[in-house]
Amino acid sequence: MPLDARKTQHILNIVPKTFAGRQRTVVFVTLAGGAYSYSAVQVIMRPEEVIDPQIYDASGQAPLRTIDMLMIAPLGTNFTGVVYVADTTTATSSAVAAAPKYEIIEALPAGVVPGGTHVRALLRRLR
């Protein structure tokens, strides 16, 4: 059954409510004009399986490099100019320097509704 405007709006209203209690604050670090800026954003972050690159998979090929963290962000989250994501709640340069940092591999809208209900971002830890 296709989604009409009323169903689509209902889904877009409900999805942010499902984020409640599962979100945590991270800091987006952006670079503009040679200066870094820090902004705190509420997202859901889930660690992914980290594989050992020295162990071959069943086909005998070297395993592909996977992601370290999956981030689910609200639909309106702006990823333009984001250099990396720092796993800290404080948006200061000293807190970001001490926190684990992740580069964004890709950030795409996902969900049932055309145009998405949230943004799914794949992150790789900076080592």
MMTF fields as JSON, N, C-alpha, C and O atoms, coordinates in Angstrom:
{
  "mmtfVersion": "1.0.0",
  "mmtfProducer": "UNKNOWN",
  "numBonds": 507,
  "numAtoms": 508,
  "numGroups": 127,
  "numChains": 1,
  "numModels": 1,
  "chainsPerModel": [1],
  "groupsPerChain": [127],
  "chainIdList": ["A"],
  "bondAtomList": [4, 2, 8, 6, 12, 10, 16, 14, 20, 18, 24, 22, 28, 26, 32, 30, 36, 34, 40, 38, 44, 42, 48, 46, 52, 50, 56, 54, 60, 58, 64, 62, 68, 66, 72, 70, 76, 74, 80, 78, 84, 82, 88, 86, 92, 90, 96, 94, 100, 98, 104, 102, 108, 106, 112, 110, 116, 114, 120, 118, 124, 122, 128, 126, 132, 130, 136, 134, 140, 138, 144, 142, 148, 146, 152, 150, 156, 154, 160, 158, 164, 162, 168, 166, 172, 170, 176, 174, 180, 178, 184, 182, 188, 186, 192, 190, 196, 194, 200, 198, 204, 202, 208, 206, 212, 210, 216, 214, 220, 218, 224, 222, 228, 226, 232, 230, 236, 234, 240, 238, 244, 242, 248, 246, 252, 250, 256, 254, 260, 258, 264, 262, 268, 266, 272, 270, 276, 274, 280, 278, 284, 282, 288, 286, 292, 290, 296, 294, 300, 298, 304, 302, 308, 306, 312, 310, 316, 314, 320, 318, 324, 322, 328, 326, 332, 330, 336, 334, 340, 338, 344, 342, 348, 346, 352, 350, 356, 354, 360, 358, 364, 362, 368, 366, 372, 370, 376, 374, 380, 378, 384, 382, 388, 386, 392, 390, 396, 394, 400, 398, 404, 402, 408, 406, 412, 410, 416, 414, 420, 418, 424, 422, 428, 426, 432, 430, 436, 434, 440, 438, 444, 442, 448, 446, 452, 450, 456, 454, 460, 458, 464, 462, 468, 466, 472, 470, 476, 474, 480, 478, 484, 482, 488, 486, 492, 490, 496, 494, 500, 498, 504, 502],
  "bondOrderList": [1, 1, 1, 1, 1, 1, 1, 1, 1, 1, 1, 1, 1, 1, 1, 1, 1, 1, 1, 1, 1, 1, 1, 1, 1, 1, 1, 1, 1, 1, 1, 1, 1, 1, 1, 1, 1, 1, 1, 1, 1, 1, 1, 1, 1, 1, 1, 1, 1, 1, 1, 1, 1, 1, 1, 1, 1, 1, 1, 1, 1, 1, 1, 1, 1, 1, 1, 1, 1, 1, 1, 1, 1, 1, 1, 1, 1, 1, 1, 1, 1, 1, 1, 1, 1, 1, 1, 1, 1, 1, 1, 1, 1, 1, 1, 1, 1, 1, 1, 1, 1, 1, 1, 1, 1, 1, 1, 1, 1, 1, 1, 1, 1, 1, 1, 1, 1, 1, 1, 1, 1, 1, 1, 1, 1, 1],
  "groupList": [{"groupName": "MET", "atomNameList": ["N", "CA", "C", "O"], "elementList": ["N", "C", "C", "O"], "formalChargeList": [0, 0, 0, 0], "bondAtomList": [1, 0, 2, 1, 3, 2], "bondOrderList": [1, 1, 2], "singleLetterCode": "M", "chemCompType": "L-PEPTIDE LINKING"}, {"groupName": "PRO", "atomNameList": ["N", "CA", "C", "O"], "elementList": ["N", "C", "C", "O"], "formalChargeList": [0, 0, 0, 0], "bondAtomList": [1, 0, 2, 1, 3, 2], "bondOrderList": [1, 1, 2], "singleLetterCode": "P", "chemCompType": "L-PEPTIDE LINKING"}, {"groupName": "LEU", "atomNameList": ["N", "CA", "C", "O"], "elementList": ["N", "C", "C", "O"], "formalChargeList": [0, 0, 0, 0], "bondAtomList": [1, 0, 2, 1, 3, 2], "bondOrderList": [1, 1, 2], "singleLetterCode": "L", "chemCompType": "L-PEPTIDE LINKING"}, {"groupName": "ASP", "atomNameList": ["N", "CA", "C", "O"], "elementList": ["N", "C", "C", "O"], "formalChargeList": [0, 0, 0, 0], "bondAtomList": [1, 0, 2, 1, 3, 2], "bondOrderList": [1, 1, 2], "singleLetterCode": "D", "chemCompType": "L-PEPTIDE LINKING"}, {"groupName": "ALA", "atomNameList": ["N", "CA", "C", "O"], "elementList": ["N", "C", "C", "O"], "formalChargeList": [0, 0, 0, 0], "bondAtomList": [1, 0, 2, 1, 3, 2], "bondOrderList": [1, 1, 2], "singleLetterCode": "A", "chemCompType": "L-PEPTIDE LINKING"}, {"groupName": "ARG", "atomNameList": ["N", "CA", "C", "O"], "elementList": ["N", "C", "C", "O"], "formalChargeList": [0, 0, 0, 0], "bondAtomList": [1, 0, 2, 1, 3, 2], "bondOrderList": [1, 1, 2], "singleLetterCode": "R", "chemCompType": "L-PEPTIDE LINKING"}, {"groupName": "LYS", "atomNameList": ["N", "CA", "C", "O"], "elementList": ["N", "C", "C", "O"], "formalChargeList": [0, 0, 0, 0], "bondAtomList": [1, 0, 2, 1, 3, 2], "bondOrderList": [1, 1, 2], "singleLetterCode": "K", "chemCompType": "L-PEPTIDE LINKING"}, {"groupName": "THR", "atomNameList": ["N", "CA", "C", "O"], "elementList": ["N", "C", "C", "O"], "formalChargeList": [0, 0, 0, 0], "bondAtomList": [1, 0, 2, 1, 3, 2], "bondOrderList": [1, 1, 2], "singleLetterCode": "T", "chemCompType": "L-PEPTIDE LINKING"}, {"groupName": "GLN", "atomNameList": ["N", "CA", "C", "O"], "elementList": ["N", "C", "C", "O"], "formalChargeList": [0, 0, 0, 0], "bondAtomList": [1, 0, 2, 1, 3, 2], "bondOrderList": [1, 1, 2], "singleLetterCode": "Q", "chemCompType": "L-PEPTIDE LINKING"}, {"groupName": "HIS", "atomNameList": ["N", "CA", "C", "O"], "elementList": ["N", "C", "C", "O"], "formalChargeList": [0, 0, 0, 0], "bondAtomList": [1, 0, 2, 1, 3, 2], "bondOrderList": [1, 1, 2], "singleLetterCode": "H", "chemCompType": "L-PEPTIDE LINKING"}, {"groupName": "ILE", "atomNameList": ["N", "CA", "C", "O"], "elementList": ["N", "C", "C", "O"], "formalChargeList": [0, 0, 0, 0], "bondAtomList": [1, 0, 2, 1, 3, 2], "bondOrderList": [1, 1, 2], "singleLetterCode": "I", "chemCompType": "L-PEPTIDE LINKING"}, {"groupName": "ASN", "atomNameList": ["N", "CA", "C", "O"], "elementList": ["N", "C", "C", "O"], "formalChargeList": [0, 0, 0, 0], "bondAtomList": [1, 0, 2, 1, 3, 2], "bondOrderList": [1, 1, 2], "singleLetterCode": "N", "chemCompType": "L-PEPTIDE LINKING"}, {"groupName": "VAL", "atomNameList": ["N", "CA", "C", "O"], "elementList": ["N", "C", "C", "O"], "formalChargeList": [0, 0, 0, 0], "bondAtomList": [1, 0, 2, 1, 3, 2], "bondOrderList": [1, 1, 2], "singleLetterCode": "V", "chemCompType": "L-PEPTIDE LINKING"}, {"groupName": "PHE", "atomNameList": ["N", "CA", "C", "O"], "elementList": ["N", "C", "C", "O"], "formalChargeList": [0, 0, 0, 0], "bondAtomList": [1, 0, 2, 1, 3, 2], "bondOrderList": [1, 1, 2], "singleLetterCode": "F", "chemCompType": "L-PEPTIDE LINKING"}, {"groupName": "GLY", "atomNameList": ["N", "CA", "C", "O"], "elementList": ["N", "C", "C", "O"], "formalChargeList": [0, 0, 0, 0], "bondAtomList": [1, 0, 2, 1, 3, 2], "bondOrderList": [1, 1, 2], "singleLetterCode": "G", "chemCompType": "PEPTIDE LINKING"}, {"groupName": "TYR", "atomNameList": ["N", "CA", "C", "O"], "elementList": ["N", "C", "C", "O"], "formalChargeList": [0, 0, 0, 0], "bondAtomList": [1, 0, 2, 1, 3, 2], "bondOrderList": [1, 1, 2], "singleLetterCode": "Y", "chemCompType": "L-PEPTIDE LINKING"}, {"groupName": "SER", "atomNameList": ["N", "CA", "C", "O"], "elementList": ["N", "C", "C", "O"], "formalChargeList": [0, 0, 0, 0], "bondAtomList": [1, 0, 2, 1, 3, 2], "bondOrderList": [1, 1, 2], "singleLetterCode": "S", "chemCompType": "L-PEPTIDE LINKING"}, {"groupName": "GLU", "atomNameList": ["N", "CA", "C", "O"], "elementList": ["N", "C", "C", "O"], "formalChargeList": [0, 0, 0, 0], "bondAtomList": [1, 0, 2, 1, 3, 2], "bondOrderList": [1, 1, 2], "singleLetterCode": "E", "chemCompType": "L-PEPTIDE LINKING"}],
  "groupTypeList": [0, 1, 2, 3, 4, 5, 6, 7, 8, 9, 10, 2, 11, 10, 12, 1, 6, 7, 13, 4, 14, 5, 8, 5, 7, 12, 12, 13, 12, 7, 2, 4, 14, 14, 4, 15, 16, 15, 16, 4, 12, 8, 12, 10, 0, 5, 1, 17, 17, 12, 10, 3, 1, 8, 10, 15, 3, 4, 16, 14, 8, 4, 1, 2, 5, 7, 10, 3, 0, 2, 0, 10, 4, 1, 2, 14, 7, 11, 13, 7, 14, 12, 12, 15, 12, 4, 3, 7, 7, 7, 4, 7, 16, 16, 4, 12, 4, 4, 4, 1, 6, 15, 17, 10, 10, 17, 4, 2, 1, 4, 14, 12, 12, 1, 14, 14, 7, 9, 12, 5, 4, 2, 2, 5, 5, 2, 5],
  "groupIdList": [1, 2, 3, 4, 5, 6, 7, 8, 9, 10, 11, 12, 13, 14, 15, 16, 17, 18, 19, 20, 21, 22, 23, 24, 25, 26, 27, 28, 29, 30, 31, 32, 33, 34, 35, 36, 37, 38, 39, 40, 41, 42, 43, 44, 45, 46, 47, 48, 49, 50, 51, 52, 53, 54, 55, 56, 57, 58, 59, 60, 61, 62, 63, 64, 65, 66, 67, 68, 69, 70, 71, 72, 73, 74, 75, 76, 77, 78, 79, 80, 81, 82, 83, 84, 85, 86, 87, 88, 89, 90, 91, 92, 93, 94, 95, 96, 97, 98, 99, 100, 101, 102, 103, 104, 105, 106, 107, 108, 109, 110, 111, 112, 113, 114, 115, 116, 117, 118, 119, 120, 121, 122, 123, 124, 125, 126, 127],
  "secStructList": [7, 7, 7, 7, 2, 2, 2, 2, 2, 2, 2, 2, 2, 2, 2, 2, 2, 2, 6, 6, 6, 6, 7, 3, 3, 3, 3, 3, 3, 3, 3, 3, 6, 6, 3, 3, 3, 3, 3, 3, 3, 3, 3, 3, 3, 3, 3, 7, 7, 7, 7, 7, 6, 6, 1, 7, 7, 6, 6, 1, 1, 7, 7, 7, 7, 7, 7, 1, 3, 3, 3, 3, 3, 3, 6, 6, 7, 7, 7, 6, 6, 3, 3, 3, 3, 3, 7, 7, 1, 7, 7, 1, 2, 2, 2, 2, 2, 2, 1, 7, 3, 3, 3, 3, 3, 3, 3, 3, 3, 3, 1, 1, 1, 6, 6, 7, 1, 3, 3, 3, 3, 3, 3, 3, 3, 7, 7],
  "xCoordList": [0.84, 0.0, 0.892, 1.772, 0.682, 1.556, 1.326, 0.259, 2.345, 2.264, 1.639, 2.144, 0.551, -0.026, 0.589, 1.4, 0.21, 0.815, 0.581, 1.449, -0.581, -0.912, -0.037, 0.441, 0.172, 1.023, 2.486, 3.2, 2.91, 4.283, 4.544, 5.58, 3.629, 3.795, 3.793, 4.541, 2.958, 2.925, 4.278, 4.789, 4.85, 6.151, 7.224, 8.05, 7.218, 8.209, 8.054, 9.031, 6.852, 6.624, 7.04, 7.495, 6.884, 7.154, 8.644, 9.121, 9.381, 10.786, 11.617, 12.385, 11.507, 12.297, 11.936, 12.788, 10.703, 10.318, 11.0, 11.248, 11.303, 11.988, 13.442, 14.073, 13.99, 15.372, 15.519, 16.624, 14.439, 14.489, 15.062, 14.655, 15.997, 16.606, 17.733, 18.437, 17.92, 18.991, 20.083, 21.125, 19.857, 20.82, 21.917, 21.754, 23.036, 24.108, 24.714, 24.534, 25.425, 26.005, 27.385, 28.216, 27.622, 28.952, 29.246, 28.351, 30.483, 30.872, 31.287, 32.159, 30.651, 31.051, 32.119, 31.91, 33.253, 34.346, 34.353, 34.525, 34.164, 34.145, 35.317, 35.794, 35.764, 36.862, 36.35, 35.883, 36.438, 35.994, 36.954, 37.147, 37.547, 38.458, 39.693, 40.224, 40.163, 41.359, 41.123, 42.076, 39.877, 39.572, 38.605, 37.643, 38.871, 38.0, 36.873, 37.072, 35.685, 34.563, 33.96, 34.033, 33.371, 32.859, 31.378, 30.966, 30.578, 29.143, 28.682, 28.968, 27.963, 27.443, 26.146, 25.286, 26.021, 24.859, 24.405, 25.227, 23.086, 22.508, 22.348, 21.654, 22.972, 22.906, 22.845, 23.019, 22.595, 22.692, 23.954, 24.143, 24.823, 26.048, 26.101, 25.865, 26.415, 26.514, 27.839, 28.157, 28.612, 29.868, 29.58, 28.607, 30.415, 30.296, 31.427, 32.388, 31.319, 32.332, 33.637, 33.656, 34.71, 36.032, 36.695, 36.814, 37.121, 37.706, 39.224, 39.811, 39.847, 41.302, 41.73, 41.398, 42.452, 42.805, 43.791, 44.037, 44.361, 45.317, 44.65, 45.293, 43.355, 42.64, 41.802, 40.98, 42.009, 41.276, 39.839, 39.546, 38.946, 37.562, 37.399, 38.379, 36.18, 35.914, 36.289, 36.608, 36.257, 36.577, 38.083, 38.515, 38.875, 40.32, 40.845, 42.055, 39.968, 40.367, 40.617, 40.088, 41.413, 41.61, 40.291, 39.605, 39.909, 38.625, 38.617, 39.639, 37.458, 37.306, 37.316, 36.859, 37.839, 37.852, 36.423, 35.752, 35.964, 34.6, 34.601, 35.644, 33.418, 33.267, 33.479, 33.333, 33.824, 33.997, 32.766, 32.493, 32.016, 30.87, 29.772, 30.041, 28.535, 27.367, 26.697, 26.415, 26.439, 25.808, 24.47, 24.386, 23.431, 22.1, 21.818, 21.831, 21.562, 21.33, 19.947, 19.415, 19.358, 18.078, 18.19, 19.277, 17.066, 17.054, 17.638, 18.257, 17.473, 17.963, 19.42, 19.879, 20.153, 21.547, 22.398, 22.333, 23.202, 24.044, 25.455, 26.135, 25.888, 27.226, 28.18, 29.304, 27.773, 28.603, 29.811, 29.66, 31.002, 32.226, 32.71, 33.703, 32.037, 32.464, 33.733, 33.743, 34.796, 36.076, 36.074, 36.468, 35.63, 35.51, 34.529, 34.101, 34.182, 33.254, 34.048, 34.739, 33.95, 34.637, 33.622, 32.54, 33.974, 33.071, 33.235, 33.786, 32.753, 32.789, 31.539, 30.94, 31.155, 29.966, 30.303, 29.411, 31.575, 32.004, 32.58, 33.507, 32.039, 32.456, 33.581, 33.426, 34.719, 35.898, 37.09, 37.077, 38.114, 39.275, 40.017, 40.51, 40.107, 40.816, 40.051, 40.662, 38.733, 37.924, 37.965, 38.024, 37.932, 37.985, 39.349, 39.429, 40.422, 41.764, 41.929, 42.668, 41.252, 41.391, 40.407, 40.557, 39.417, 38.36, 38.692, 39.5, 38.073, 38.209, 37.564, 36.509, 38.21, 37.729, 37.403, 38.058, 36.376, 35.924, 35.787, 35.258, 36.271, 36.047, 34.749, 34.367, 34.08, 32.82, 33.132, 33.705, 32.753, 32.941, 31.829, 32.09, 30.58, 29.44, 28.295, 28.172, 27.463, 26.276, 25.129, 25.119, 24.165, 23.057, 21.728, 21.632, 20.692, 19.369, 18.855, 19.085, 18.161, 17.617, 16.266, 15.97, 15.463, 14.174, 13.087, 13.332, 11.88, 10.733, 10.227, 9.812, 10.264, 9.698, 10.682, 11.885, 10.211, 11.125, 11.815, 11.149, 13.128, 13.887, 14.415, 15.239, 13.955, 14.483, 13.76, 13.036, 13.974, 13.447, 14.579, 14.34, 15.811, 16.995, 18.217, 18.119, 19.355, 20.608, 21.447, 21.684, 21.896, 22.765, 24.184, 24.45, 25.086, 26.474, 27.389, 27.266, 28.298, 29.289, 30.582, 31.063, 31.146, 32.322, 33.471, 33.269, 34.677, 35.898, 36.755, 36.957, 37.252, 38.032, 39.377, 40.067, 39.744, 41.057, 42.042, 41.845, 43.089, 44.078, 45.353, 46.306],
  "yCoordList": [-1.171, 0.0, 1.243, 1.365, 2.146, 3.333, 4.284, 4.305, 5.054, 6.036, 7.323, 7.916, 7.752, 9.043, 10.117, 9.809, 11.355, 12.479, 12.379, 12.751, 11.883, 11.777, 10.724, 10.947, 9.586, 8.527, 8.971, 8.71, 9.636, 10.128, 11.107, 11.023, 12.026, 12.996, 12.318, 12.712, 11.303, 10.56, 9.888, 9.95, 9.257, 8.607, 9.633, 9.393, 10.778, 11.817, 12.402, 12.886, 12.367, 12.855, 11.828, 12.196, 10.545, 9.49, 9.159, 8.887, 9.176, 8.763, 9.554, 8.939, 10.882, 11.591, 11.166, 11.218, 10.752, 10.286, 8.967, 8.688, 8.158, 6.888, 7.1, 6.194, 8.282, 8.589, 8.87, 8.769, 9.218, 9.613, 8.49, 7.335, 8.832, 7.875, 7.066, 6.351, 7.161, 6.406, 7.324, 6.851, 8.632, 9.582, 9.917, 9.797, 10.34, 10.903, 12.065, 12.178, 12.912, 14.095, 13.782, 13.189, 14.187, 14.133, 15.512, 16.352, 15.749, 17.06, 16.921, 16.119, 17.715, 17.79, 18.871, 20.002, 18.531, 19.482, 19.874, 19.028, 21.168, 21.669, 22.615, 23.272, 22.662, 23.543, 24.525, 24.128, 25.806, 26.848, 28.024, 28.586, 28.391, 29.526, 29.335, 30.311, 28.116, 27.855, 27.784, 27.619, 27.904, 27.842, 26.695, 26.485, 25.963, 24.867, 25.41, 26.313, 24.846, 25.186, 23.883, 22.85, 23.94, 22.759, 22.955, 24.001, 21.935, 22.01, 20.675, 19.614, 20.749, 19.545, 19.135, 19.97, 17.827, 17.285, 16.022, 15.23, 15.844, 14.645, 13.575, 13.805, 12.411, 11.319, 9.982, 9.915, 8.93, 7.565, 6.979, 7.038, 6.413, 5.798, 4.353, 4.038, 3.472, 2.04, 1.518, 1.726, 0.843, 0.259, -0.919, -1.647, -1.097, -2.209, -3.193, -2.873, -4.367, -5.398, -4.975, -4.56, -5.078, -4.776, -6.108, -6.995, -6.232, -7.497, -7.427, -6.345, -8.587, -8.682, -8.75, -9.723, -7.76, -7.756, -8.847, -9.035, -9.569, -10.62, -11.971, -12.905, -12.078, -13.333, -13.223, -12.316, -14.149, -14.133, -14.607, -15.343, -14.17, -14.618, -15.976, -16.542, -16.5, -17.84, -17.987, -19.091, -16.905, -16.985, -16.935, -17.099, -16.715, -16.662, -15.272, -15.086, -14.301, -12.924, -12.199, -12.581, -11.171, -10.332, -9.645, -9.199, -9.543, -8.922, -7.433, -6.752, -6.957, -5.531, -4.757, -5.24, -3.563, -2.72, -2.289, -1.719, -2.552, -2.212, -0.94, -0.346, -0.548, 0.653, 0.301, -0.854, 1.301, 1.107, 1.521, 0.973, 2.498, 3.023, 3.398, 3.913, 3.129, 3.544, 4.667, 4.528, 5.781, 6.926, 7.199, 7.293, 7.326, 7.68, 9.086, 9.339, 10.005, 11.404, 11.828, 11.235, 12.837, 13.351, 13.833, 14.172, 13.859, 14.137, 15.495, 15.616, 16.498, 17.836, 18.097, 19.232, 17.095, 17.278, 17.642, 16.992, 18.698, 19.195, 18.623, 18.842, 17.887, 17.302, 18.082, 17.633, 19.216, 20.005, 20.567, 21.262, 20.264, 20.782, 20.067, 20.485, 18.992, 18.275, 17.492, 16.651, 17.766, 17.102, 15.75, 14.734, 15.75, 14.513, 14.706, 15.821, 13.586, 13.579, 13.164, 12.146, 13.949, 13.632, 13.08, 13.642, 11.985, 11.333, 11.95, 11.332, 13.17, 13.894, 14.767, 15.109, 15.12, 15.953, 17.437, 18.28, 17.759, 19.151, 19.667, 19.074, 20.76, 21.319, 22.332, 23.503, 21.881, 22.733, 22.03, 20.815, 22.807, 22.228, 21.228, 20.218, 21.482, 20.554, 19.24, 18.172, 19.307, 18.092, 17.272, 16.043, 17.944, 17.256, 16.598, 15.488, 17.265, 16.708, 15.412, 14.522, 15.296, 14.118, 13.004, 11.883, 13.279, 12.307, 11.428, 11.811, 10.243, 9.436, 10.172, 10.789, 10.098, 10.832, 9.851, 8.819, 10.187, 9.339, 10.172, 11.283, 9.624, 10.284, 9.759, 8.612, 10.604, 10.216, 9.602, 10.26, 8.338, 7.676, 8.092, 8.503, 7.985, 8.469, 8.767, 8.156, 9.702, 10.062, 10.193, 11.095, 9.292, 9.254, 9.181, 8.543, 9.835, 9.694, 8.263, 7.642, 7.761, 6.407, 6.394, 7.265, 5.418, 5.263, 4.875, 4.723, 4.715, 4.248, 5.308, 4.993, 6.54, 7.652, 8.07, 8.123, 8.366, 8.907, 10.167, 11.071, 10.228, 11.331, 10.999, 11.737, 9.896, 9.407, 9.92, 10.914, 9.212, 9.619, 9.972, 10.552, 9.622, 9.903, 9.83, 9.41, 10.239, 10.165, 9.054, 9.033, 8.13, 7.034, 7.366, 7.488, 7.51, 7.855, 6.711, 6.172, 6.358, 5.325, 6.01, 6.904, 5.603, 6.263, 5.28, 4.101, 5.785, 5.007, 5.751, 6.96, 5.034, 5.666, 6.142, 5.411, 7.358, 7.893, 7.375, 7.541, 6.757, 6.165, 6.947, 6.596],
  "zCoordList": [0.0, 0.0, 0.0, 0.852, -0.92, -0.987, 0.189, 0.803, 0.472, 1.553, 1.025, 0.071, 1.638, 1.266, 2.164, 3.037, 1.952, 2.679, 4.177, 4.966, 4.575, 5.99, 6.677, 7.789, 6.024, 6.577, 6.621, 7.589, 5.57, 5.52, 6.655, 7.316, 6.889, 7.971, 9.331, 10.226, 9.49, 10.748, 11.015, 12.133, 10.007, 10.161, 10.508, 11.389, 9.821, 10.098, 11.501, 12.073, 12.062, 13.422, 14.473, 15.557, 14.157, 15.133, 15.249, 16.35, 14.153, 14.178, 15.19, 15.929, 15.264, 16.296, 17.717, 18.604, 17.952, 19.289, 19.633, 20.807, 18.632, 18.89, 19.267, 19.81, 18.991, 19.348, 20.838, 21.371, 21.518, 22.928, 23.785, 23.662, 24.64, 25.539, 24.918, 25.631, 23.62, 22.956, 22.434, 21.982, 22.491, 21.932, 22.937, 24.151, 22.37, 23.174, 22.395, 21.183, 23.099, 22.486, 21.945, 22.632, 20.698, 20.09, 19.524, 19.432, 19.148, 18.628, 17.174, 16.839, 16.308, 14.91, 14.793, 15.232, 14.207, 14.011, 12.539, 11.661, 12.278, 10.905, 10.69, 11.615, 9.447, 9.074, 8.038, 6.971, 8.357, 7.435, 7.533, 8.611, 6.424, 6.399, 7.259, 7.788, 7.412, 8.201, 9.694, 10.456, 10.135, 11.563, 11.84, 11.101, 12.908, 13.309, 14.17, 14.982, 13.981, 14.859, 15.37, 14.704, 16.546, 17.22, 17.508, 18.009, 17.186, 17.489, 18.053, 17.498, 19.168, 19.819, 19.127, 18.848, 18.855, 18.152, 18.878, 19.341, 18.973, 19.569, 18.496, 17.506, 18.666, 17.701, 18.44, 19.657, 17.679, 18.188, 17.577, 16.362, 18.414, 17.907, 18.352, 19.518, 17.402, 17.686, 17.148, 15.977, 17.988, 17.492, 16.568, 16.763, 15.581, 14.644, 14.898, 15.599, 14.343, 14.529, 13.88, 12.721, 14.615, 14.084, 13.735, 14.58, 12.485, 12.043, 12.088, 12.064, 12.155, 12.118, 10.659, 9.981, 10.149, 8.727, 8.328, 7.137, 9.286, 8.972, 8.727, 8.246, 9.058, 8.867, 7.599, 7.47, 6.66, 5.405, 5.617, 6.559, 4.723, 4.823, 4.133, 3.649, 4.086, 3.563, 2.091, 1.648, 1.331, -0.095, -0.353, -1.494, 0.674, 0.51, 0.211, 0.081, 0.099, -0.164, 1.157, 2.2, 1.095, 2.272, 2.592, 1.672, 3.862, 4.199, 3.862, 3.944, 3.488, 3.205, 4.511, 5.547, 4.437, 5.634, 5.932, 5.071, 7.121, 7.499, 8.328, 8.603, 8.71, 9.532, 10.995, 11.395, 11.786, 13.216, 14.008, 15.076, 13.475, 14.209, 13.219, 12.133, 13.616, 12.833, 13.601, 14.791, 12.925, 13.565, 12.903, 11.678, 13.704, 13.227, 13.732, 14.937, 12.796, 13.157, 12.679, 11.74, 13.304, 12.822, 11.374, 10.907, 10.677, 9.25, 8.886, 7.829, 9.696, 9.365, 9.711, 9.585, 10.137, 10.542, 9.335, 8.292, 9.496, 8.406, 8.532, 9.534, 7.505, 7.495, 6.599, 6.374, 6.091, 5.186, 5.934, 6.939, 5.44, 6.018, 7.257, 7.853, 7.671, 8.875, 8.561, 7.662, 9.299, 9.108, 9.826, 9.254, 11.073, 11.832, 12.975, 13.271, 13.614, 14.739, 15.972, 15.956, 17.037, 18.295, 19.28, 19.45, 19.922, 20.867, 22.25, 23.161, 22.39, 23.658, 23.745, 22.725, 24.961, 25.132, 25.184, 25.092, 25.329, 25.469, 24.16, 23.608, 23.668, 22.377, 22.554, 22.208, 23.095, 23.233, 22.589, 22.394, 22.263, 21.588, 22.479, 21.977, 23.774, 24.658, 24.827, 24.872, 24.921, 25.043, 23.764, 23.813, 22.623, 21.336, 21.148, 20.621, 21.572, 21.426, 22.222, 21.802, 23.36, 24.215, 23.862, 24.35, 23.037, 22.741, 21.547, 20.701, 21.471, 20.253, 19.078, 19.221, 17.929, 16.754, 15.631, 15.484, 14.837, 13.742, 12.477, 12.51, 11.352, 10.063, 9.479, 9.712, 8.722, 8.096, 6.734, 5.866, 6.552, 5.275, 4.325, 3.194, 4.789, 4.017, 4.956, 6.017, 4.565, 5.327, 4.34, 3.502, 4.44, 3.495, 4.227, 5.275, 3.683, 4.277, 4.082, 3.044, 5.093, 5.032, 5.726, 6.544, 5.402, 6.061, 5.092, 3.895, 5.611, 4.841, 3.869, 2.754, 4.293, 3.515, 2.423, 2.681, 1.223, 0.206, 0.738, 1.243, 0.628, 1.2, 2.573, 3.114, 3.152, 4.419, 5.64, 5.593, 6.742, 8.039, 9.001, 10.06, 8.631, 9.44, 8.527, 7.374, 9.05, 8.296, 8.901, 10.109, 8.06, 8.497, 8.045, 6.85, 9.007, 8.697, 9.124, 10.224, 8.239, 8.513, 8.933, 8.237, 10.06, 10.626, 10.774, 11.065, 10.57, 10.774, 11.795, 11.679, 12.783, 13.85, 13.323, 12.612, 13.671, 13.33, 14.352, 15.556, 13.881, 14.778, 14.753, 15.45]
}
